[in-house]
Amino acid sequence: MNANNTPNAKLIIFSAPSGSGKSTIVNYLMHEHPELRLAFSISCTNRAPRGTERHGVEYFFLSTDEFLSKIDGNEFLEYEEVYPGRFYGTLKSQVENQREKGQNVVFDVDVKGGCNIKDYYGDRALSVFIQPPSVNELRRRLERRATDAPDVIKQRLDKAAYEMTFANRFDRIIVNDDLTKAQNETYEIVSEFLKK
C-alpha cells in the first residue's frame, strides 16, 4: 500500500531512553488533548498475551512462524528481536488502516524503529526524541523508581548513552528537565505539525 493514500492523517513518532518520561508525556497528549485525534499504533509480537491483553487491542499476537513470514514479506515498517526469539514490530498495513480511519498514529518505539518509520513516511511523520537532562539525572530517576537491580540500572544507562547518540536524527528534541514544561512544549510541537 502506498504511504500517500491518506494525506490528512499523520504520524508522530516518540523515542527516548528508558526513564526519560516519554510514556508520561505521550499519555498526557492522548488523555488531555482528544482534539488531536491521536491513536496508538498497535504492534505485533510473538509472545503470549499477559493478563487481560487482547489480540488487536494491546498487540497483535502472532506465532513465531507468522512473524518470520511477515519479515520475509517486507510487511513491517520496523521490527526488532528484543531478546533471542522474542520479536516486536509495526505492520505497514495496520498503520494504513488507522490512517484511513482519520487517526493520527502515535508510535512509542526504540530509536532505530523511530528512524526507520521516519525514513519510510518522510514529511508525513514527525519524530520527537525525549531526552533526560543528563545521564546522571537518568540514573537518579531509575534509582528513585526502585524497580530495578543495580546491574539492570547500569545496563539501562549504557543503553541510554547509546540511544542519546541518535537524538540528532529526530525532527525535534525535547529535554525533559521539567515535566510540565516538556508536556506543554510537546503539545505545541505536535499541534503545529498536525495543522500543516
Disulfide bonds with the S-S distance in Angstrom:
none
